[in-house]
Amino acid sequence: MEKIILDGRIVAQEVKDSLVNRVEVLKSRGKVPCLATILVGDNPSSETYVRMKQNACETIGIKSIRIHLPEETNTQDLIRRIHELNNDDTIHGILLQHPVPSHIDERLAFEAIDIKKDVDGVTSAGYGQTAFGFGSYPSCTPSAILRILKYYQLSIEGKHVVVVGRSPILGKPVSALLLNEDATVTTCHSKTRKLPDILKQADIVVAAVGKPEFIQGQWLKDGAVVLDAGYNKGNIGDIDYESCYEVASAITPVPGGVGPVTIATLLKHTVDAAERL
Ligand code: NAP
Protein backbone atom coordinates (compact mmCIF):
# COMPACT_ATOMS: atom_id res chain seq x y z
CA MET A 1 0.00 0.00 0.00
CA GLU A 2 1.30 3.44 -0.93
CA LYS A 3 1.85 5.48 2.21
CA ILE A 4 1.80 9.26 2.29
CA ILE A 5 3.50 11.28 4.97
CA LEU A 6 1.40 14.40 5.23
CA ASP A 7 4.15 16.99 5.44
CA GLY A 8 2.76 20.06 7.17
CA ARG A 9 5.88 22.08 6.49
CA ILE A 10 5.23 21.99 2.74
CA VAL A 11 1.60 22.97 3.21
CA ALA A 12 2.56 25.77 5.61
CA GLN A 13 5.16 27.11 3.18
CA GLU A 14 2.58 27.29 0.42
CA VAL A 15 0.28 29.31 2.69
CA LYS A 16 3.11 31.64 3.75
CA ASP A 17 4.29 32.15 0.16
CA SER A 18 0.78 33.22 -0.79
CA LEU A 19 0.85 35.91 1.92
CA VAL A 20 4.12 37.68 1.10
CA ASN A 21 2.73 39.76 -1.74
CA ARG A 22 -0.47 40.58 0.13
CA VAL A 23 1.58 41.89 3.06
CA GLU A 24 3.64 44.04 0.66
CA VAL A 25 0.49 45.53 -0.88
CA LEU A 26 -0.90 46.35 2.57
CA LYS A 27 2.37 47.98 3.58
CA SER A 28 2.51 50.05 0.40
CA ARG A 29 -0.88 51.44 1.48
CA GLY A 30 0.54 52.33 4.88
CA LYS A 31 -1.01 49.41 6.77
CA VAL A 32 1.24 46.94 8.57
CA PRO A 33 -0.67 43.77 9.46
CA CYS A 34 -0.34 43.31 13.20
CA LEU A 35 -1.08 40.41 15.53
CA ALA A 36 -1.30 41.05 19.28
CA THR A 37 -0.50 38.01 21.41
CA ILE A 38 -1.49 37.90 25.06
CA LEU A 39 0.26 35.55 27.43
CA VAL A 40 -0.84 35.37 31.06
CA GLY A 41 1.56 33.82 33.56
CA ASP A 42 4.76 31.89 33.02
CA ASN A 43 3.77 28.54 31.55
CA PRO A 44 6.95 27.56 29.62
CA SER A 45 5.05 25.67 26.88
CA SER A 46 2.76 28.66 26.31
CA GLU A 47 5.79 30.96 26.15
CA THR A 48 7.29 28.69 23.48
CA TYR A 49 4.06 28.62 21.44
CA VAL A 50 3.75 32.41 21.56
CA ARG A 51 7.39 32.84 20.54
CA MET A 52 6.93 30.44 17.62
CA LYS A 53 3.89 32.38 16.43
CA GLN A 54 5.71 35.71 16.74
CA ASN A 55 8.76 34.39 14.87
CA ALA A 56 6.49 33.12 12.11
CA CYS A 57 4.90 36.58 11.83
CA GLU A 58 8.33 38.13 11.35
CA THR A 59 9.25 35.79 8.49
CA ILE A 60 6.56 37.29 6.28
CA GLY A 61 6.60 40.88 7.53
CA ILE A 62 3.63 40.76 9.91
CA LYS A 63 4.17 42.88 12.99
CA SER A 64 3.54 41.20 16.31
CA ILE A 65 3.03 42.78 19.69
CA ARG A 66 3.46 40.66 22.77
CA ILE A 67 1.52 41.45 25.90
CA HIS A 68 2.81 39.43 28.82
CA LEU A 69 0.62 39.75 31.91
CA PRO A 70 1.54 38.48 35.36
CA GLU A 71 0.12 35.23 36.74
CA GLU A 72 -2.03 37.14 39.26
CA THR A 73 -3.93 39.06 36.53
CA ASN A 74 -7.67 38.73 37.12
CA THR A 75 -10.44 38.21 34.58
CA GLN A 76 -11.54 41.85 34.59
CA ASP A 77 -7.98 43.17 34.06
CA LEU A 78 -7.47 40.75 31.20
CA ILE A 79 -10.76 41.74 29.60
CA ARG A 80 -9.82 45.42 29.95
CA ARG A 81 -6.59 44.77 28.02
CA ILE A 82 -8.51 42.88 25.34
CA HIS A 83 -10.94 45.80 24.96
CA GLU A 84 -7.98 48.17 24.51
CA LEU A 85 -6.71 45.97 21.70
CA ASN A 86 -10.20 45.77 20.17
CA ASN A 87 -10.22 49.57 20.03
CA ASP A 88 -6.70 49.93 18.64
CA ASP A 89 -6.85 50.44 14.85
CA THR A 90 -3.25 49.33 14.39
CA ILE A 91 -4.05 45.83 15.70
CA HIS A 92 -5.77 43.44 13.29
CA GLY A 93 -5.67 40.12 15.12
CA ILE A 94 -5.77 39.16 18.79
CA LEU A 95 -4.51 35.86 20.14
CA LEU A 96 -5.05 34.97 23.78
CA GLN A 97 -2.78 32.01 24.47
CA HIS A 98 -4.64 29.03 25.96
CA PRO A 99 -4.60 27.97 28.75
CA VAL A 100 -4.77 31.00 31.04
CA PRO A 101 -4.22 30.50 34.80
CA SER A 102 -7.15 28.63 36.34
CA HIS A 103 -8.43 31.57 38.45
CA ILE A 104 -9.28 33.42 35.21
CA ASP A 105 -12.58 32.76 33.42
CA GLU A 106 -11.03 31.85 30.07
CA ARG A 107 -14.35 31.62 28.23
CA LEU A 108 -15.33 35.13 29.35
CA ALA A 109 -11.92 36.44 28.22
CA PHE A 110 -12.22 34.75 24.80
CA GLU A 111 -15.70 36.23 24.38
CA ALA A 112 -14.25 39.73 24.94
CA ILE A 113 -12.29 39.50 21.67
CA ASP A 114 -13.95 41.45 18.86
CA ILE A 115 -15.09 38.86 16.29
CA LYS A 116 -13.47 41.00 13.54
CA LYS A 117 -10.11 40.42 15.26
CA ASP A 118 -10.75 36.83 16.40
CA VAL A 119 -8.12 35.36 14.06
CA ASP A 120 -7.68 32.31 16.29
CA GLY A 121 -11.38 31.44 16.12
CA VAL A 122 -11.99 31.22 19.85
CA THR A 123 -15.23 33.18 20.31
CA SER A 124 -18.57 31.41 20.47
CA ALA A 125 -19.79 33.66 17.61
CA GLY A 126 -16.84 32.51 15.50
CA TYR A 127 -17.59 28.91 16.34
CA GLY A 128 -21.26 29.36 15.47
CA GLN A 129 -20.36 30.88 12.11
CA THR A 130 -17.91 28.03 11.44
CA ALA A 131 -20.62 25.50 12.23
CA PHE A 132 -23.04 27.29 9.87
CA GLY A 133 -20.37 27.32 7.18
CA PHE A 134 -19.77 31.03 6.64
CA GLY A 135 -17.23 32.09 9.28
CA SER A 136 -14.27 34.27 8.36
CA TYR A 137 -11.85 32.79 10.86
CA PRO A 138 -12.43 29.18 11.84
CA SER A 139 -10.23 27.98 14.65
CA CYS A 140 -6.65 27.58 13.32
CA THR A 141 -5.90 23.90 14.05
CA PRO A 142 -9.21 22.67 12.60
CA SER A 143 -8.60 24.82 9.50
CA ALA A 144 -5.10 23.39 9.26
CA ILE A 145 -6.44 19.83 9.31
CA LEU A 146 -8.81 20.62 6.47
CA ARG A 147 -6.08 22.35 4.52
CA ILE A 148 -3.79 19.32 4.79
CA LEU A 149 -6.53 16.99 3.55
CA LYS A 150 -7.22 19.29 0.61
CA TYR A 151 -3.55 19.86 -0.25
CA TYR A 152 -3.01 16.10 -0.52
CA GLN A 153 -6.34 15.70 -2.36
CA LEU A 154 -7.67 13.23 0.16
CA SER A 155 -11.40 13.09 -0.31
CA ILE A 156 -13.67 13.91 2.60
CA GLU A 157 -17.14 13.59 1.08
CA GLY A 158 -19.00 10.54 2.38
CA LYS A 159 -16.05 9.42 4.49
CA HIS A 160 -16.52 8.36 8.07
CA VAL A 161 -14.39 10.68 10.19
CA VAL A 162 -13.82 9.91 13.83
CA VAL A 163 -12.62 12.90 15.85
CA VAL A 164 -11.23 12.03 19.28
CA GLY A 165 -11.71 15.12 21.44
CA ARG A 166 -14.46 17.74 21.72
CA SER A 167 -12.74 20.88 22.97
CA PRO A 168 -14.19 24.23 21.85
CA ILE A 169 -11.07 25.17 19.88
CA LEU A 170 -10.29 21.82 18.33
CA GLY A 171 -12.56 18.77 18.51
CA LYS A 172 -15.88 20.57 18.10
CA PRO A 173 -14.91 22.99 15.31
CA VAL A 174 -13.02 20.35 13.32
CA SER A 175 -16.09 18.11 13.56
CA ALA A 176 -18.22 20.99 12.26
CA LEU A 177 -15.83 21.81 9.39
CA LEU A 178 -15.68 18.17 8.29
CA LEU A 179 -19.46 17.81 8.50
CA ASN A 180 -19.74 20.85 6.24
CA GLU A 181 -17.46 19.00 3.80
CA ASP A 182 -20.03 16.16 3.72
CA ALA A 183 -18.15 13.72 5.91
CA THR A 184 -20.07 11.51 8.33
CA VAL A 185 -18.60 12.60 11.63
CA THR A 186 -18.41 10.81 14.97
CA THR A 187 -17.03 12.96 17.79
CA CYS A 188 -15.61 10.99 20.72
CA HIS A 189 -14.63 12.12 24.21
CA SER A 190 -13.67 10.83 27.63
CA LYS A 191 -17.09 9.26 28.23
CA THR A 192 -17.19 7.47 24.88
CA ARG A 193 -17.55 3.72 25.23
CA LYS A 194 -15.61 1.22 23.14
CA LEU A 195 -13.47 3.84 21.42
CA PRO A 196 -11.32 1.24 19.62
CA ASP A 197 -14.49 -0.27 18.03
CA ILE A 198 -15.54 3.15 16.78
CA LEU A 199 -12.07 3.94 15.46
CA LYS A 200 -12.07 0.63 13.55
CA GLN A 201 -14.81 2.12 11.35
CA ALA A 202 -12.99 5.35 10.60
CA ASP A 203 -11.75 6.26 7.12
CA ILE A 204 -10.20 9.40 8.62
CA VAL A 205 -9.07 9.80 12.22
CA VAL A 206 -8.43 13.15 13.90
CA ALA A 207 -6.59 12.86 17.19
CA ALA A 208 -7.22 15.80 19.53
CA VAL A 209 -7.05 14.14 22.93
CA GLY A 210 -4.14 15.83 24.71
CA LYS A 211 -2.72 12.47 25.77
CA PRO A 212 0.68 11.42 24.43
CA GLU A 213 0.66 8.38 22.12
CA PHE A 214 -2.93 7.57 23.11
CA ILE A 215 -4.34 6.16 19.87
CA GLN A 216 -2.97 2.75 18.95
CA GLY A 217 -2.43 1.34 15.47
CA GLN A 218 -4.37 -1.83 16.25
CA TRP A 219 -7.50 0.29 16.88
CA LEU A 220 -7.44 1.59 13.28
CA LYS A 221 -8.83 0.30 10.03
CA ASP A 222 -6.27 -0.68 7.39
CA GLY A 223 -5.62 2.30 5.14
CA ALA A 224 -7.05 4.93 7.48
CA VAL A 225 -5.94 8.55 7.04
CA VAL A 226 -4.57 9.79 10.36
CA LEU A 227 -4.26 13.42 11.39
CA ASP A 228 -2.59 13.99 14.72
CA ALA A 229 -3.31 17.41 16.21
CA GLY A 230 -1.69 16.42 19.48
CA TYR A 231 1.32 18.29 20.73
CA ASN A 232 2.67 17.03 24.03
CA LYS A 233 5.89 17.55 25.92
CA GLY A 234 8.89 16.18 24.02
CA ASN A 235 7.31 16.75 20.59
CA ILE A 236 4.98 13.79 20.96
CA GLY A 237 1.56 13.57 19.36
CA ASP A 238 -1.68 12.00 20.55
CA ILE A 239 -1.17 8.88 18.42
CA ASP A 240 1.31 6.09 18.81
CA TYR A 241 3.13 6.97 15.59
CA GLU A 242 4.95 3.68 15.03
CA SER A 243 1.92 1.42 15.26
CA CYS A 244 -0.39 3.87 13.45
CA TYR A 245 2.15 4.32 10.64
CA GLU A 246 1.97 0.57 9.98
CA VAL A 247 -1.76 0.62 9.15
CA ALA A 248 -2.34 4.16 7.86
CA SER A 249 -2.44 5.09 4.18
CA ALA A 250 -1.58 8.70 5.08
CA ILE A 251 -0.37 10.16 8.34
CA THR A 252 0.86 13.44 9.82
CA PRO A 253 4.13 13.36 11.76
CA VAL A 254 4.72 15.25 15.01
CA PRO A 255 6.49 17.60 14.75
CA GLY A 256 6.07 18.80 11.18
CA GLY A 257 2.43 17.88 10.62
CA VAL A 258 -0.56 19.87 11.85
CA GLY A 259 1.49 22.33 13.95
CA PRO A 260 3.21 24.36 11.18
CA VAL A 261 -0.05 24.62 9.22
CA THR A 262 -1.84 25.87 12.34
CA ILE A 263 0.68 28.71 12.62
CA ALA A 264 0.50 29.50 8.89
CA THR A 265 -3.30 29.65 9.20
CA LEU A 266 -2.98 32.17 12.02
CA LEU A 267 -0.79 34.34 9.77
CA LYS A 268 -3.28 34.04 6.92
CA HIS A 269 -6.16 35.05 9.17
CA THR A 270 -4.17 38.06 10.41
CA VAL A 271 -3.52 39.21 6.84
CA ASP A 272 -7.19 38.60 5.94
CA ALA A 273 -8.20 40.72 8.94
CA ALA A 274 -5.79 43.52 8.02
CA GLU A 275 -7.30 43.63 4.53
CA ARG A 276 -10.84 43.74 5.88
CA LEU A 277 -10.48 46.19 8.76
P1 NAP B 1 -8.42 19.48 25.70
O1 NAP B 1 -9.15 20.77 25.82
O2 NAP B 1 -7.74 18.90 26.89
O3 NAP B 1 -9.47 18.39 25.15
C1 NAP B 1 -9.14 17.03 25.10
C2 NAP B 1 -10.34 16.26 24.62
O4 NAP B 1 -9.99 14.88 24.62
C3 NAP B 1 -11.58 16.41 25.52
O5 NAP B 1 -12.73 16.60 24.73
C4 NAP B 1 -11.64 15.08 26.27
O6 NAP B 1 -12.94 14.63 26.56
C5 NAP B 1 -11.01 14.14 25.26
N1 NAP B 1 -10.46 12.98 25.95
C6 NAP B 1 -9.65 12.96 27.03
N2 NAP B 1 -9.39 11.70 27.40
C7 NAP B 1 -10.03 10.90 26.51
C8 NAP B 1 -10.14 9.50 26.35
N3 NAP B 1 -9.55 8.65 27.20
N4 NAP B 1 -10.86 9.02 25.33
C9 NAP B 1 -11.48 9.86 24.47
N5 NAP B 1 -11.40 11.21 24.55
C10 NAP B 1 -10.69 11.72 25.58
O7 NAP B 1 -7.32 19.55 24.57
P2 NAP B 1 -7.26 20.44 23.22
O8 NAP B 1 -6.94 21.84 23.56
O9 NAP B 1 -8.42 20.14 22.35
O10 NAP B 1 -5.93 19.83 22.58
C11 NAP B 1 -5.88 18.49 22.15
C12 NAP B 1 -4.47 18.19 21.66
O11 NAP B 1 -4.17 19.01 20.57
C13 NAP B 1 -3.36 18.46 22.69
O12 NAP B 1 -2.34 17.50 22.49
C14 NAP B 1 -2.86 19.83 22.32
O13 NAP B 1 -1.53 20.05 22.71
C15 NAP B 1 -3.00 19.79 20.84
N6 NAP B 1 -3.13 21.08 20.18
C16 NAP B 1 -2.33 21.23 19.11
C17 NAP B 1 -2.39 22.38 18.38
C18 NAP B 1 -1.51 22.49 17.17
O14 NAP B 1 -1.27 23.57 16.69
N7 NAP B 1 -1.03 21.35 16.64
C19 NAP B 1 -3.27 23.41 18.75
C20 NAP B 1 -4.09 23.22 19.85
C21 NAP B 1 -4.01 22.03 20.55
P3 NAP B 1 -13.95 15.42 27.55
O15 NAP B 1 -14.49 16.57 26.76
O16 NAP B 1 -14.97 14.42 27.91
O17 NAP B 1 -13.11 15.87 28.72
Residues whose N, C-alpha, C, O or C-beta is under 5 A from the ligand:
A	BS01	NAP	T141 V164 G165 R166 S167 L170 G171 C188 H189 S190 K191 A208 V209 G210 K211 A229 G230 Y231 N232 V258 G259 T262
